[in-house]
Amino acid sequence: MTDDDPFEYVAEAKRSLSDEAREDAVESQHGLGKLTARERIDYLLDDGTFDEIGRLAAPMPTTPETVDWERDDAPADGVVTGFGEIDGRPVALFATDFTVKGGSIGHAGGRKMKRVAERALDRGLPLIMLHDGGGHRIQEGLDAAPFARGDNGFSKLQTTLSGWVPVVSAMMGPAFAAPTNFAALSDFVPIVDGTGTMGVAGPSLVKAALGVDGDKDDLGSARFQTTETGMADLACEDDRACLDAIRTFLSYLPRNARREPPTADPKPPTDEALERLREVIPANTRKGYDIYAIVDGIVDRDSTFELKPTHARNIVTAFARLDGDPIGVIANNPRIKAGTIDTAASEKAAHFAAICDAYELPIVTLTDVPGILPGPDSEREGIARHSAKLPFELARATVPIANVVLRRGYGFGYVAMGGGRSLDSELTVLWPTAEIAAMGIEGAVDIAYEREIEAASDSDARRRELIDKFEDRTDAVRAAARVGTDGVVQPEQTRERIRRAFDRASDASDSDWPPKKRPITPI
């Protein structure tokens, strides 16, 4: 330090850590098709709102290899941390820096991360994590003295944050190990296609531990993690698209569970979208149809933001707006597996329902479900237990719920989607095209009347006669006859019925009975 100008000394120390002072590192990052950590933060936050903390952090040597490391060897210790605003609302965030030792998290960087997460907890701020690196810094982890602290309480801290503030983990580069652990406890996980990866361990560790060869795409590419596993919510074409998705996600949610969700100007569906509702569902019940056209005819125009659109496509989970207010939509998709609920669909929808309930977003369930997926493969996956997750989350929710049966409402699938009096719903209605029964009529007849059909002189005719007889007893008018639902509505009336029901339920219900600590999640 110069004796005569400490102010310039500090200013120069900070300048040396900027992107402008690290041209080679910036060029290398751009060459990979990625923004730098600081560029990502600048793009994500409102202009001029970033308050950085820990900029002058330096490595904390613990092993012989690291004892000579200085600040210049790991600028900001490889993670940029601080606070800023998105759409005028405060957030806490950090971004790991791939140009600094591969974006690995050192002890000093870990302290910085915990500091902003603690502020997020205490002040009720959304926590955003921009991951681009390989988890814990191995060179600093081969010493029992510091590592005996585990993750220094970050998992406990993130668990406490869950349901209190929105938590985002963006996978913007190699993000195996620790970043994936963070993502598993997050509400929203976008991943950049082509550069982002995630998984509990990368190829080198898998090879060392199991002797199995595999590249990063096999283990954790954007396609794999959004389509096959559902660990990631959305694949984004580049860094900017990923950061835009974070802003969009947060636009539906409050700053924390004690605040109101942000509203927007109402944008009713077009007349064309409303008129189309009567035409979407085909007369042939075996045919699928465009469930998104029905969603478009109910929610505000251009307000839908779907999560996990390529995973468990037999169910749709999406944020939307109704008269400007954020809501959640859970809808069976008849074009994929006929809308049947399997393990992946139940888990996807249950997690989404929990997010909506935590942040006071009313839920609309759109039902066209033939039931729960049977069969040996499904049973081996534990479908009997997993299929309970969605009704479990809907039943424990305190936000208003509206259920609309579009076509089939069969068996436990009908119950799982909140049909009839399965829940204490704010509204439960049927479309004229609805069919309600304990199971599909043809299958029921084949099981219950097998002997009678076989004994008939014309088995086919008798089977057809029985099917016609019971199909006449599954229609919407009969379903409403004993007040099992709130009634039958025309498709074009659906939006207004839901809107008025939600308006009446301005306060979420709350009950302290029975006096238990918590329910136990079916796993």
C-alpha positions as CSV (number, residue, x, y, z in Angstrom):
1,M,0.0,0.0,0.0
2,T,1.2,3.5,-0.8
3,D,1.8,5.6,2.4
4,D,0.3,8.7,0.9
5,D,-2.9,7.6,-0.8
6,P,-4.9,4.8,0.8
7,F,-8.0,5.9,-1.1
8,E,-6.3,5.2,-4.5
9,Y,-4.9,2.0,-3.2
10,V,-8.4,0.7,-2.5
11,A,-9.8,2.0,-5.7
12,E,-7.0,0.3,-7.7
13,A,-7.5,-3.0,-5.8
14,K,-11.2,-2.9,-6.9
15,R,-10.4,-2.0,-10.5
16,S,-8.0,-4.9,-10.8
17,L,-10.9,-7.3,-10.2
18,S,-13.2,-5.8,-12.8
19,D,-13.9,-7.3,-16.2
20,E,-12.0,-4.4,-17.9
21,A,-8.8,-5.4,-16.1
22,R,-9.1,-9.1,-17.0
23,E,-9.4,-9.0,-20.8
24,D,-8.0,-12.5,-21.4
25,A,-10.5,-14.1,-18.9
26,V,-13.4,-12.2,-20.4
27,E,-12.4,-13.2,-23.9
28,S,-12.1,-16.8,-22.9
29,Q,-15.6,-16.7,-21.3
30,H,-17.1,-15.1,-24.4
31,G,-15.4,-17.7,-26.5
32,L,-17.5,-20.3,-24.8
33,G,-20.7,-18.4,-25.7
34,K,-21.2,-17.2,-22.1
35,L,-21.5,-13.8,-20.4
36,T,-19.2,-13.2,-17.5
37,A,-20.5,-13.3,-13.9
38,R,-20.6,-9.5,-13.7
39,E,-22.2,-9.2,-17.1
40,R,-24.9,-11.6,-16.1
41,I,-25.7,-9.6,-12.9
42,D,-25.7,-6.3,-14.9
43,Y,-28.2,-7.8,-17.4
44,L,-30.5,-9.3,-14.8
45,L,-30.7,-6.3,-12.4
46,D,-32.3,-2.9,-12.9
47,D,-29.7,-0.4,-14.0
48,G,-27.5,1.0,-11.3
49,T,-29.0,-1.1,-8.4
50,F,-26.2,-3.6,-7.7
51,D,-24.6,-3.3,-4.3
52,E,-21.7,-5.7,-4.2
53,I,-20.3,-7.2,-1.0
54,G,-17.1,-9.1,-0.6
55,R,-15.4,-7.8,-3.7
56,L,-12.0,-7.8,-2.1
57,A,-12.3,-11.3,-0.8
58,A,-9.2,-13.5,-1.1
59,P,-8.6,-17.2,-0.9
60,M,-8.3,-18.8,2.5
61,P,-5.4,-21.3,2.1
62,T,-5.8,-24.6,3.9
63,T,-3.6,-27.2,2.0
64,P,0.0,-27.0,0.8
65,E,-1.0,-26.4,-2.7
66,T,-3.0,-23.3,-1.8
67,V,-0.8,-21.6,0.9
68,D,0.7,-19.2,-1.6
69,W,-2.6,-18.2,-3.3
70,E,-3.3,-14.4,-3.2
71,R,-6.2,-12.3,-4.3
72,D,-4.8,-12.0,-7.8
73,D,-5.0,-15.8,-8.1
74,A,-8.7,-15.8,-7.3
75,P,-10.4,-12.4,-7.8
76,A,-13.3,-12.0,-5.4
77,D,-12.6,-15.7,-4.6
78,G,-14.5,-16.7,-7.7
79,V,-18.0,-15.6,-6.7
80,V,-19.7,-12.2,-7.2
81,T,-22.2,-11.5,-4.4
82,G,-24.6,-8.7,-3.4
83,F,-28.0,-7.1,-3.7
84,G,-30.0,-5.3,-6.3
85,E,-33.5,-4.8,-7.8
86,I,-35.6,-6.5,-10.4
87,D,-38.6,-4.5,-11.6
88,G,-38.1,-2.3,-8.6
89,R,-38.1,-5.1,-6.0
90,P,-35.0,-6.0,-4.0
91,V,-33.3,-9.4,-4.4
92,A,-30.2,-11.1,-3.1
93,L,-27.9,-12.9,-5.5
94,F,-24.6,-14.5,-6.3
95,A,-22.9,-15.6,-9.5
96,T,-20.0,-18.0,-9.6
97,D,-17.2,-17.0,-11.9
98,F,-16.0,-19.7,-14.3
99,T,-12.9,-17.7,-15.2
100,V,-11.7,-18.1,-11.6
101,K,-10.5,-21.6,-11.0
102,G,-13.4,-23.0,-13.0
103,G,-16.0,-21.3,-10.9
104,S,-15.3,-23.5,-7.9
105,I,-16.4,-22.4,-4.5
106,G,-13.7,-21.7,-2.0
107,H,-14.0,-21.0,1.7
108,A,-14.1,-17.2,1.3
109,G,-16.6,-17.5,-1.5
110,G,-18.8,-19.8,0.6
111,R,-18.8,-17.2,3.4
112,K,-19.9,-14.5,0.9
113,M,-22.7,-16.8,-0.4
114,K,-23.9,-17.5,3.1
115,R,-23.9,-13.8,3.9
116,V,-26.3,-12.8,1.1
117,A,-28.5,-15.9,1.9
118,E,-28.8,-14.9,5.5
119,R,-29.8,-11.4,4.5
120,A,-32.4,-12.9,2.1
121,L,-33.8,-14.8,5.1
122,D,-33.8,-11.9,7.6
123,R,-35.2,-9.3,5.1
124,G,-37.5,-11.5,3.1
125,L,-35.6,-11.2,-0.3
126,P,-35.7,-13.6,-3.2
127,L,-32.4,-15.5,-3.5
128,I,-31.0,-15.9,-7.0
129,M,-28.0,-18.2,-7.7
130,L,-26.3,-18.0,-11.1
131,H,-24.2,-21.2,-11.3
132,D,-21.2,-21.6,-13.6
133,G,-18.7,-23.8,-12.0
134,G,-17.7,-27.1,-10.5
135,G,-19.0,-27.0,-6.9
136,H,-16.6,-27.0,-3.9
137,R,-13.0,-26.1,-4.7
138,I,-11.2,-29.5,-4.4
139,Q,-7.9,-27.9,-3.5
140,E,-9.4,-26.3,-0.4
141,G,-11.5,-29.4,0.6
142,L,-8.7,-31.9,1.2
143,D,-8.3,-30.8,4.8
144,A,-10.5,-32.2,7.6
145,A,-10.2,-29.1,9.8
146,P,-12.3,-26.7,7.6
147,F,-14.4,-29.4,5.9
148,A,-15.6,-30.8,9.2
149,R,-18.1,-28.0,9.1
150,G,-19.8,-29.6,6.2
151,D,-21.6,-27.0,4.0
152,N,-21.4,-24.5,6.9
153,G,-25.2,-24.7,7.4
154,F,-26.1,-23.6,3.8
155,S,-28.5,-26.6,3.3
156,K,-30.2,-25.8,6.6
157,L,-30.4,-22.1,5.5
158,Q,-31.8,-22.9,2.1
159,T,-34.4,-25.2,3.7
160,T,-35.5,-22.4,6.0
161,L,-35.7,-20.1,3.0
162,S,-38.0,-22.6,1.2
163,G,-41.6,-21.2,1.1
164,W,-40.5,-17.9,2.7
165,V,-38.9,-16.4,-0.4
166,P,-38.6,-17.5,-4.0
167,V,-35.3,-19.3,-4.6
168,V,-33.8,-19.6,-8.1
169,S,-30.8,-21.7,-9.3
170,A,-29.8,-21.0,-12.9
171,M,-27.5,-23.5,-14.4
172,M,-25.4,-21.4,-16.8
173,G,-22.3,-23.5,-17.2
174,P,-20.9,-26.7,-15.8
175,A,-22.8,-27.1,-12.5
176,F,-22.2,-30.6,-11.2
177,A,-22.1,-31.4,-7.5
178,A,-22.8,-28.4,-5.1
179,P,-24.7,-26.3,-7.6
180,T,-27.0,-29.2,-8.3
181,N,-27.5,-29.7,-4.5
182,F,-28.6,-26.0,-4.3
183,A,-30.9,-26.5,-7.3
184,A,-32.6,-29.5,-5.7
185,L,-33.9,-27.1,-2.9
186,S,-34.8,-24.3,-5.3
187,D,-38.2,-23.2,-6.7
188,F,-37.1,-22.5,-10.2
189,V,-34.2,-24.1,-12.2
190,P,-33.6,-22.7,-15.7
191,I,-30.6,-24.2,-17.6
192,V,-28.8,-22.9,-20.7
193,D,-28.9,-25.3,-23.6
194,G,-25.4,-26.2,-24.9
195,T,-23.4,-24.8,-22.0
196,G,-25.3,-25.6,-18.8
197,T,-25.0,-29.0,-17.1
198,M,-26.1,-30.4,-13.8
199,G,-25.9,-33.6,-11.8
200,V,-24.6,-35.0,-8.5
201,A,-21.2,-35.7,-10.0
202,G,-19.4,-34.9,-13.2
203,P,-17.7,-37.3,-15.7
204,S,-14.3,-37.4,-13.9
205,L,-15.8,-38.3,-10.5
206,V,-18.1,-40.8,-12.0
207,K,-15.2,-42.5,-13.8
208,A,-13.1,-42.5,-10.6
209,A,-15.9,-43.8,-8.4
210,L,-17.6,-46.2,-10.6
211,G,-15.3,-46.9,-13.5
212,V,-18.1,-45.8,-15.9
213,D,-17.3,-43.6,-18.9
214,G,-19.8,-40.9,-19.8
215,D,-19.6,-37.3,-21.0
216,K,-21.3,-34.3,-19.5
217,D,-24.2,-34.5,-21.9
218,D,-24.9,-38.1,-20.9
219,L,-25.0,-37.2,-17.3
220,G,-26.6,-33.8,-17.2
221,S,-27.3,-31.9,-20.4
222,A,-30.2,-29.4,-20.6
223,R,-32.2,-31.9,-22.7
224,F,-31.6,-34.7,-20.2
225,Q,-32.4,-32.7,-17.1
226,T,-35.5,-30.9,-18.5
227,T,-37.0,-33.9,-20.4
228,E,-35.9,-37.1,-18.7
229,T,-35.5,-36.1,-15.0
230,G,-37.4,-32.9,-14.6
231,M,-34.6,-31.5,-12.4
232,A,-34.5,-28.4,-14.5
233,D,-37.7,-26.4,-15.2
234,L,-36.8,-24.7,-18.5
235,A,-34.1,-25.0,-21.2
236,C,-33.0,-21.6,-22.5
237,E,-31.2,-20.9,-25.7
238,D,-28.5,-18.6,-24.2
239,D,-27.5,-16.6,-21.1
240,R,-29.8,-13.7,-21.8
241,A,-32.8,-15.9,-22.4
242,C,-32.1,-17.6,-19.1
243,L,-31.9,-14.3,-17.2
244,D,-35.1,-13.1,-18.9
245,A,-36.8,-16.3,-17.7
246,I,-35.7,-15.5,-14.1
247,R,-37.3,-12.0,-14.4
248,T,-40.5,-13.6,-15.8
249,F,-40.7,-16.2,-13.1
250,L,-40.3,-13.6,-10.3
251,S,-42.9,-11.4,-12.0
252,Y,-45.6,-13.8,-10.8
253,L,-44.5,-14.1,-7.2
254,P,-44.3,-11.8,-4.2
255,R,-41.1,-10.7,-2.6
256,N,-41.8,-13.1,0.3
257,A,-44.7,-15.1,1.8
258,R,-46.0,-12.1,3.7
259,R,-46.3,-9.8,0.7
260,E,-48.9,-9.7,-2.1
261,P,-48.1,-11.1,-5.5
262,P,-47.5,-8.4,-8.1
263,T,-50.5,-7.6,-10.4
264,A,-50.7,-6.4,-14.0
265,D,-53.3,-4.8,-16.2
266,P,-56.1,-7.2,-17.0
267,K,-56.0,-8.6,-20.6
268,P,-59.2,-10.7,-21.2
269,P,-58.9,-13.5,-23.8
270,T,-59.8,-12.5,-27.4
271,D,-63.3,-13.2,-28.6
272,E,-61.8,-15.8,-30.9
273,A,-60.2,-17.7,-28.0
274,L,-63.5,-17.7,-26.1
275,E,-65.5,-18.9,-29.1
276,R,-63.0,-21.7,-29.7
277,L,-63.7,-23.2,-26.3
278,R,-66.8,-24.9,-27.5
279,E,-65.0,-26.4,-30.5
280,V,-61.8,-27.7,-28.9
281,I,-63.1,-31.0,-27.4
282,P,-63.9,-33.6,-30.1
283,A,-67.0,-35.7,-30.0
284,N,-64.8,-38.8,-30.1
285,T,-63.7,-39.3,-26.5
286,R,-60.7,-41.3,-27.7
287,K,-59.2,-38.3,-29.4
288,G,-56.9,-35.8,-27.8
289,Y,-57.1,-32.0,-28.2
290,D,-55.1,-28.8,-27.6
291,I,-55.3,-28.2,-23.8
292,Y,-53.4,-24.9,-24.3
293,A,-56.3,-23.6,-26.3
294,I,-58.6,-24.1,-23.3
295,V,-56.1,-22.4,-21.0
296,D,-55.9,-19.5,-23.4
297,G,-59.7,-19.1,-23.3
298,I,-59.7,-18.8,-19.5
299,V,-56.6,-16.8,-18.4
300,D,-55.4,-13.3,-19.4
301,R,-54.1,-13.0,-22.9
302,D,-50.4,-13.8,-23.4
303,S,-50.0,-14.4,-19.6
304,T,-49.0,-18.0,-19.5
305,F,-45.5,-19.1,-18.3
306,E,-45.2,-22.9,-18.3
307,L,-42.7,-24.7,-16.0
308,K,-41.3,-28.1,-17.1
309,P,-42.9,-28.0,-20.5
310,T,-40.9,-31.0,-21.8
311,H,-41.1,-33.2,-18.7
312,A,-44.1,-35.2,-17.8
313,R,-46.0,-33.7,-20.6
314,N,-49.2,-35.5,-19.7
315,I,-49.8,-32.7,-17.2
316,V,-49.3,-29.0,-17.7
317,T,-48.1,-26.7,-14.9
318,A,-48.1,-23.0,-15.6
319,F,-48.3,-19.6,-14.1
320,A,-50.8,-17.2,-15.6
321,R,-52.9,-14.2,-14.8
322,L,-56.6,-13.9,-14.2
323,D,-57.9,-10.3,-14.4
324,G,-54.3,-9.2,-13.8
325,D,-53.7,-11.4,-10.7
326,P,-51.2,-14.3,-10.8
327,I,-52.6,-17.8,-10.6
328,G,-51.3,-21.4,-11.0
329,V,-52.8,-23.7,-13.6
330,I,-52.6,-27.5,-13.4
331,A,-54.2,-29.3,-16.4
332,N,-54.2,-32.8,-17.7
333,N,-53.0,-33.0,-21.3
334,P,-55.1,-35.5,-23.3
335,R,-52.6,-35.6,-26.2
336,I,-49.9,-37.2,-24.0
337,K,-50.8,-40.6,-22.4
338,A,-54.4,-39.5,-22.6
339,G,-53.8,-37.2,-19.6
340,T,-53.2,-40.2,-17.3
341,I,-51.4,-39.4,-14.0
342,D,-48.1,-41.3,-13.6
343,T,-45.3,-40.8,-11.1
344,A,-43.6,-38.0,-12.9
345,A,-46.8,-36.1,-13.5
346,S,-47.9,-36.3,-9.9
347,E,-44.5,-35.1,-8.6
348,K,-44.3,-32.3,-11.1
349,A,-47.8,-31.0,-10.3
350,A,-47.4,-31.5,-6.6
351,H,-44.3,-29.4,-6.4
352,F,-46.0,-26.7,-8.5
353,A,-49.0,-26.7,-6.2
354,A,-46.7,-26.3,-3.2
355,I,-45.1,-23.2,-4.8
356,C,-48.5,-21.7,-5.6
357,D,-49.8,-22.3,-2.1
358,A,-46.6,-20.9,-0.4
359,Y,-46.9,-17.6,-2.3
360,E,-50.7,-17.2,-2.2
361,L,-51.4,-17.9,-5.9
362,P,-54.9,-19.4,-6.4
363,I,-54.9,-22.7,-8.3
364,V,-57.1,-23.7,-11.2
365,T,-57.2,-27.5,-12.1
366,L,-58.5,-28.5,-15.5
367,T,-59.5,-32.1,-15.5
368,D,-59.6,-34.6,-18.3
369,V,-58.1,-37.8,-16.7
370,P,-58.8,-41.5,-17.3
371,G,-57.1,-42.3,-14.0
372,I,-53.8,-43.3,-12.5
373,L,-51.3,-45.2,-14.7
374,P,-51.6,-48.9,-13.9
375,G,-49.2,-51.8,-14.8
376,P,-46.1,-53.5,-13.5
377,D,-43.7,-50.8,-14.5
378,S,-45.8,-48.1,-12.9
379,E,-46.1,-50.2,-9.7
380,R,-42.4,-50.7,-9.6
381,E,-42.0,-46.9,-9.6
382,G,-44.2,-46.8,-6.5
383,I,-47.2,-45.2,-8.3
384,A,-49.5,-46.0,-5.3
385,R,-47.5,-43.7,-3.1
386,H,-46.4,-41.2,-5.6
387,S,-49.9,-40.6,-7.0
388,A,-50.8,-39.3,-3.5
389,K,-48.5,-36.4,-3.7
390,L,-50.7,-34.2,-5.9
391,P,-53.9,-34.6,-3.8
392,F,-51.8,-34.3,-0.7
393,E,-50.5,-30.8,-1.7
394,L,-53.9,-29.7,-3.0
395,A,-55.6,-30.8,0.2
396,R,-53.1,-29.0,2.5
397,A,-53.2,-25.8,0.4
398,T,-55.0,-22.8,2.0
399,V,-55.2,-20.8,-1.3
400,P,-58.5,-20.8,-3.2
401,I,-58.8,-23.8,-5.7
402,A,-61.2,-24.0,-8.6
403,N,-61.7,-27.3,-10.4
404,V,-63.2,-27.6,-13.9
405,V,-63.9,-31.0,-15.4
406,L,-63.6,-30.7,-19.2
407,R,-64.2,-34.3,-20.2
408,R,-63.2,-37.4,-18.3
409,G,-63.2,-37.5,-14.6
410,Y,-62.4,-41.1,-13.8
411,G,-61.4,-42.9,-10.6
412,F,-58.7,-41.6,-8.3
413,G,-57.4,-39.4,-11.1
414,Y,-60.6,-37.3,-10.6
415,V,-59.9,-37.2,-6.9
416,A,-56.2,-36.3,-7.4
417,M,-57.1,-33.3,-9.6
418,G,-59.5,-32.0,-6.9
419,G,-62.8,-33.1,-8.6
420,G,-66.1,-32.8,-6.8
421,R,-65.9,-32.6,-3.0
422,S,-62.5,-34.2,-2.9
423,L,-61.2,-30.9,-1.6
424,D,-62.7,-27.9,0.2
425,S,-62.5,-26.1,-3.1
426,E,-63.8,-22.6,-3.8
427,L,-65.4,-23.8,-7.0
428,T,-65.9,-27.2,-8.7
429,V,-67.8,-27.2,-11.9
430,L,-68.3,-29.4,-15.0
431,W,-68.4,-28.6,-18.7
432,P,-71.4,-30.1,-20.7
433,T,-68.8,-32.5,-22.2
434,A,-67.8,-34.0,-18.8
435,E,-68.1,-37.7,-18.0
436,I,-67.8,-38.8,-14.4
437,A,-67.4,-42.4,-13.3
438,A,-65.3,-44.6,-11.0
439,M,-63.5,-45.9,-14.1
440,G,-63.8,-46.0,-17.9
441,I,-67.1,-47.5,-18.8
442,E,-65.9,-50.1,-21.3
443,G,-63.3,-51.5,-18.9
444,A,-65.8,-51.5,-16.0
445,V,-68.4,-53.4,-18.1
446,D,-65.8,-56.0,-19.2
447,I,-64.8,-56.6,-15.5
448,A,-68.2,-56.4,-13.8
449,Y,-70.3,-58.1,-16.4
450,E,-67.9,-60.6,-17.9
451,R,-70.0,-63.7,-17.1
452,E,-73.2,-62.1,-18.3
453,I,-71.6,-61.1,-21.6
454,E,-70.1,-64.5,-22.2
455,A,-73.4,-66.2,-21.5
456,A,-75.4,-64.0,-23.9
457,S,-76.3,-65.4,-27.3
458,D,-74.8,-62.3,-28.9
459,S,-71.9,-61.3,-26.7
460,D,-70.9,-58.3,-28.7
461,A,-74.4,-56.9,-28.8
462,R,-74.9,-57.5,-25.0
463,R,-71.6,-55.8,-24.3
464,R,-72.5,-52.8,-26.4
465,E,-76.0,-52.6,-24.8
466,L,-74.4,-52.5,-21.3
467,I,-71.9,-49.9,-22.3
468,D,-74.6,-47.6,-23.8
469,K,-76.7,-48.1,-20.7
470,F,-74.0,-46.9,-18.3
471,E,-72.6,-44.2,-20.5
472,D,-76.1,-42.6,-20.3
473,R,-75.4,-42.4,-16.5
474,T,-72.1,-40.5,-16.7
475,D,-73.1,-37.2,-18.2
476,A,-72.6,-33.8,-16.7
477,V,-76.3,-33.2,-15.8
478,R,-76.5,-36.4,-13.8
479,A,-73.2,-35.6,-12.1
480,A,-74.6,-32.4,-10.9
481,A,-77.9,-33.9,-9.7
482,R,-76.9,-34.7,-6.1
483,V,-74.7,-31.6,-5.6
484,G,-71.5,-33.5,-6.0
485,T,-70.2,-30.4,-7.8
486,D,-71.3,-26.8,-7.9
487,G,-72.9,-27.2,-11.3
488,V,-72.4,-27.2,-15.0
489,V,-71.1,-24.2,-16.9
490,Q,-70.8,-23.4,-20.5
491,P,-67.1,-23.1,-21.6
492,E,-67.2,-19.4,-22.4
493,Q,-68.6,-18.7,-18.9
494,T,-65.7,-20.5,-17.1
495,R,-63.3,-17.5,-16.8
496,E,-65.9,-15.3,-15.1
497,R,-67.1,-18.0,-12.7
498,I,-63.5,-18.7,-11.6
499,R,-62.7,-15.0,-11.3
500,R,-65.8,-14.3,-9.2
501,A,-65.1,-17.3,-6.9
502,F,-61.5,-16.1,-6.3
503,D,-62.7,-12.6,-5.7
504,R,-65.0,-13.9,-2.9
505,A,-62.1,-15.8,-1.4
506,S,-60.0,-12.7,-0.7
507,D,-58.6,-14.2,2.5
508,A,-56.9,-17.6,2.5
509,S,-58.4,-20.1,4.9
510,D,-56.4,-21.1,7.9
511,S,-57.1,-23.7,10.5
512,D,-55.3,-24.7,13.7
513,W,-57.2,-28.0,14.0
514,P,-56.1,-30.7,14.7
515,P,-53.2,-29.4,16.8
516,K,-50.4,-31.2,15.0
517,K,-46.9,-30.0,14.0
518,R,-47.2,-30.9,10.3
519,P,-48.4,-33.6,7.9
520,I,-46.0,-36.2,6.5
521,T,-45.3,-36.0,2.7
522,P,-45.9,-39.2,0.8
523,I,-42.5,-40.0,-0.9
